[in-house]
Amino acid sequence: MSGWRNHIVRRESPKLPYASGEAPLPSPEGWVMLAPSTELRPGDVVTKRLMGEDVVVYRTRAGRVRVVRPYCPHLGAHLGCGGKVDGENIVCPFHHFAFGPEGDIAHLGPGYTGKPPKGGLTVLPSEEVNDGVFVWTGKSHAKAPWRIPSLFDARGSRPRFTVLDLRTHPQEIFENIVDVGHVRALHGYTDTQHARPPVADGHTYSVPLRFVRPFPPFGSLRGETEVTMYGLGFTHARSCVPEIGLEVTVMLAPRLVEPWRVHLTVGVSVLLAPPARPFNRLPQSFLRAFSTAATPLNLRVVAADLYGDVPVWNAKVYASPPRLAAGDGPIGAYRHWARQFYPADSGGAGF
């Protein structure tokens, strides 16, 4: 028709911030989750990306987990590319030198004689807790000055996990917990507030929240959440609905794989412990089976909440200093607490 043109609307993706150029926040020090425990069976060897470098994670035949720098000190082979576990040792794929759990050379490869050369693998401090394998990233301490406690209730279900690939930074992810304004605006919670002021205590930052959230088709759900951050690598949140005795435990574990790129492991465990008759007389086996069956559903609910943040995280910049408004939450206090996890000469980290 004359005077009309066919218009093709093309949606252009925004340029990823910091895709080229220096990111404004450096790599934090602390405990970082490399993988859920279920990802590593005895004998498994896995390569993980951590802060722009590879690390190799393996589980010995006795079940111990070790994390090492990836390259064999002999002639540089990558242990994650063909390396195998032999008993308690990891064996290089190139010349079959075997290294013990402490990184020492346990024995040489076939055809070699004499004493092993000096030096061994660099073993990184690691722990297995809360169904996850964690590594210590601090460069200023040979040993970790603090640890993540065991937090899951044994009566609840074993955690189920999913992983999100994000263009952001661990500090930005955890900032969303204190930023109650975005919870109302973006996630549709009708009421979210701090039950008490957050508390910074050394490497931990605790945030008690009350919330009312949509819960279709049952209307809305009122609950309370106790959130505790352990550095910038692990957050534990326990949400309670006291009326029915439901507890949902959520674990957030961001791993900085490259500057401004994070693999966020999300874990969920469910505990049903009814407080009143007749439900509190139900057999524990039934309650545990119900908790186990409800865990994947709750993981999907938690992930759905996080998916709302993903496009914002992927495209936002780090506002420093931010122009805060009443109702934002204590973002300034949170950023002040977060500064301790960066090297003193890191420059831009902070408010």
Secondary structure, DSSP 8 states (H G I E B T S, - for coil): -TT-------------TTSSS--SS----SEEEEEEGGG--TT-EEEEEETTEEEEEEE-TTS-EEEE-SB-TTT--BTTTT-EEETTEEE-TTT--EE-TTS-EEE--TT--SS--S----EE-EEEETTEEEEE--SS-SS-SS-----S-TTS---EEEEEEESS-HHHHHHHHH-HHHHHHHH--SEEEESS--EEETTEEEEEEEEEEE-TTS-EEEEEEEEEEETTTEEEEEEEETTTTEEEEEEEEEEEEETTEEEEEEEEEEEE---STTGGGS-HHHHHHHHHHHHHHHHHHHHHHHHHHHHHHHH----SS----TTS-SHHHHHHHHGGGS-TT--S---
